[in-house]
């Protein structure tokens, strides 16, 4: 297991098993929390990445609109 506390985008991609482009896309979409360094680079905490992984394993809740759309 990786003991780092803070990950660069590339390190986060390796940790999550996805491409760098996917990490950037998820971060830009708000799915992955991150902060920016003074130089503007994204940094991800281990806690944030583990929280994201855990959220993928939780059942997704349907909205009322989804149920109505499927019934039509």
Order of alpha helices (4+ residues) and beta strands (2+ residues): beta-alpha-alpha-beta-beta-alpha-alpha
